[in-house]
Amino acid sequence: MREIHVDEIIKAVRKLCIDANYYLSDDIKQKLEEAYKEENWSIAKDILEKILENAGIAKNQNMPMCQDTGMTCVFVDLGQDVHIVGGMLEDAINEGVRQGYADGYLRKSVVKDPLDRVNTGDNTPAVVHYDIVPGDKIKITVSPKGFGSENMSKLKMLRPADGVEGVKNFILQTVKEAGPNPCPPIIVGIGIGGTFEKSALLAKKSLLRPVTKRNDNPFYAELEEELLQKVNALGIGPQGFGGRSTALSVNIEAYPTHIAGLPVAVNISCHATRHAEIEL
C-alpha cells in the first residue's frame, strides 16, 4: 500500500487548473494548423490564424486562452493500492481548484445552487469522477468546461430500431443546431450505450482522447471519420462564418447497453477543449 498525502493532491490540482487554461495541447494545436493549411475560405482562414495567435499569446504571456475558464471537471484514476492520507481526497481536489483559480487569475463561474445563482467565489465545487484501477498510482485529469459549448450538448434515448443511421442523424442535427455557439471548430464527444448517465460520461471522457487518435475499434474509428466529414460538410466553419473546418475531431466511446435501449450523448466542446493531467 502506497501513501499519498493530500498536500500533493492540492499542489497537483492547483497546477493542472492553471496549465489547462493557459496552454493549448499539442494535438489540438496540430489539428488547428492542419485546418489552417487546408482551409480555402479567406475569412475562415483568418479566424484560424487568430485562434492560433491567441493560443500563442496565452502560452507566452501565461494567461487564460479564454475568458470562460469553465467549470472544473476532474477525472481521477485511483490505484486500488493507494492510500490517501492527511484528509479527504475530494476536499483536496477542491482546495487545489480553489488555489488554482485564485493564483492563476481565472474567472470564477460556479454558482452554489442552480436556481438561486449565488456565485461560490472560488470556482468550487468541482465535478469529480472516479475510476478504481490496478496499481499504486493516481492519475488526475483536469478539464475546465466552458458553457458556451456545454449548453449545446444533448442526450437522447434512441430506440434500438433507430440503428446506426438514427445515431448519425441525432449527432449531425445536434451539431447543426449548435451552429456558431460553441466556438467552432469544435470537438464532438460521443457516448453510445450504457444507461442515461453512462452515455453522458462516455461522451465527456471521449473529449480527453487526443484528436490525433481514433477509436481502437475499427467500426467506431470508421464511424468517427465518416461523421467528421459530414460535420465539416455542414459548412458552419470557424466561429460560424463558413468554411470546411467546423470540427477538428469526432471522438466516440461505446459501452454495453440494455436490449431495449440505445442511449446516445453528444458533448460538444470548443476548439480549445482544455485538459491537463498528471500521474502521482
N, C-alpha and C positions, 0 to 999 in steps of 0.2 A: 504493500500500500504506500503510495507516494503522496506526501502532503504538499499542498499549495496554499499559501497564506492569502487572505483576501486582499491584502495590500498590493500583491502582484496583479490581481484581477483589476483592481481600481486603476492602477497605473496603465495597464494594457488597454482597457476600455477608453480611458481618457485620450490616449494617443490615437486609437483607432477612429474615434469620433472626429478628431481634427484631420487626420490623414484622409479619411473617406471624403470629407467635404472640400479639402484643398487640392487633392491630386487625382487626376483622371487616370484610370487604369490603362496599362499598356495595350491590352487587347482592344478596348474601345477606341483609343487613340488611333490604332492601326486601321480599324474599320472606318473611322471618320476620314482618315487620309485617303483610303481607297475610294470612298464615296466622293470625295472632292475631285479626285483624278477622273472618275468615271462620269461625273455629272456634266451635262452639256447645256443646261438651262442657266443662264448667267446669274439670275437672281439667286437661285438655289446654290450655285457655286460660291457666290459671295457670302451667303449665310453660313455655309460650311466652313469657309475660311475664317469668319468671325467667331464661330464656335471653337475652332482650334486655337485661335488667337486668345480667346477668353481663358481657355484651359491653360495656355502658356503663362498668361499673366497671373492666374491663380497660383500656379506652381512656383513661379519665380518670386512672387511677392508675398507668398504664404497668406492667402486669403481665400474665402469660400468661392467656389465656382458659380454658385447661385445664391440668390438672396433667401430662397426657401431651403433652409438646411434640414428640413424634414422631421418626421417623427422617427425616432431611433428604433429600428428593428435589429434585434441581436439574436444570432444563431449560435448555440453552444453545443459542440460535440464533446460530451463529458465522458472520459475514460472511466470504466467501472472500477478501476484500481486507483482512482484519485480520491483523496480526502481533502475537502476544503476546510481550512482551519482559520480561526480568528473572527468568524462571523458568518452571516448568511451569504450565499453566492449571489442571490438576486439583489440583495441590498448593496453588495459590492459593485455589481453591474450598474445599478442606478447611480451610485456615487461616482463611478467613472464617467457616466454620461453627464452628470451634473458638473463635474470639474472640466470635462472636455468642452462643453458648450459655453462655459464661462471663460476659460482660458483661451479658447480658440475664437472668441468673439462671434459665436454662432447664434443665429436667431432662435429664440425660444418660442416654439409654435404649439406646445401641448396645453390643452385645457383640462382641468381636473374632472369635469363632467361634460358629456356631450350636449347637454341641454342648458346648463347654467352658464357655460362658456367662460369661466374664470381661468385665466392663464396660471399654470403652476409656477412659472417664473424661472424654471431651470431645465425645461425640456424632458423632465421625468413625469411619469414612469415610462421606461422603455417597454416595447413589446418583445418578450423573450421567448424563444423556442428552444427546447432541449431535446437532444438525442443522446441516449446512453450507448456508448461504443466500447469496443475492446481496448485494453491498454491503460497506460498511466499518464496520458497526456490530456490536455484540454485545448480544443481549438475554438476560438471566439471570432465570429464574423460580425462586423457592424455594418449595417446597411441603412443609411438615412433615406427615408422615403418621402419625397415631396408629394403634396396632394393635388398639384396640377395634373399629374399623371395618375395618381391613386384614384382620384374621383372618376376617371374614365374606365376603370376596371369593372368587369361584370362576371357573374356566375349564373349558370343555368343548368337545371336538372333536365337534360335531354332524355328522350326515350331510347332504349336500345335500337328500336327500329329506325331511328334517325340516322344511325350509322356514321361512317366517316364523312359523308357529304354534309350531314347535319352539323357535325363538329366544325368543318371548314366554313360553312355558311355563317355560323354563330361567331366565329373568330373574326372573319372578314367584316361582318356587319358591325361588330364592336369597334374595330379599328376605324371603319368608315365614319361611324357616329362620333368617335373621339375627335376626328379631324385635326385641327392645329392645336387643340387644347393641351395635350401632354408634351409640347415642345419637341416635335419630331426633328430629326429622325429618331424613332423610338426603338425600344427593345420590347418585344412581345413575349411575356412569360405565360406559358400554358400549362395547366394542370388537368389531366384527364384521369378519371377513375376515383376509387376510394369512396368517400362519403362527401356530404356537403362541405364540411370544414377541411377535409383532407385534400380535396381538389384545389381549394384556395391556397393552402400551404404549399402544395406542389408547385403551383404557379409562381408563388413568391420565391420559393427556393430555386426555381429554374433560372431566375434572373441573376443568381450568383455564379452560374456557369459561364466561363469565358465565351465571348461571342465568336471566337475563332474555333470553337469545339462543337461538334454536332453530337446528338444523342448516340449512345453506344449501340442502340437497336437500329439496324438498317432501315426498318419500316418507318420508325419515327424520324430518323435522320432525313430520309427522302421526303417525308411529310413537312418537316421544317423548311427544307429548301423550296418545296412547292408553294407553301404558304408565304414564304418571304418574297418570292417572285410575284405572287398575286397581291400581296400587300403593297409592294412597290409599284405595281401596275395601277393602283388606285389614283396615283398622281397627286397625292396630298403634298408630298415633298417637305423639305426642311422648313420648319415653322409655318407650314401650311401654304407656302407661296408657289407650290407646284414643283415638279421635278421628279426624278427617278429614285430619290433617296428618302422614302417615307419611313423605312425601318432598317436598322443595322443587322438585326437578327430576330429569328423566331426560335425560342427555346421551349421544348416540350418535355415534360416529365409525366410519366404514367404510373398507375398503381392498380392492383386488382380491385374489382368492384362487385356489387351485388348483381344477380341475374336480371333484376328488374330495373337497373339504373344505368345512367351514363352521365355522371356529373362532369361538367366542363367549366373551368375557371380561366378567365383571361385577366392577367395582371399586367397592365401597361406601365412601362417605365420610360422616363425621358432619355435623351441622348447621353446623359452623364451616367445614369444607373450606378450610383456611388456605392462602393463597398470596400472594406479593408479587413484583413484577417491576420491572426497571429496564433501560433501554437506554443503553449507553455508546458 
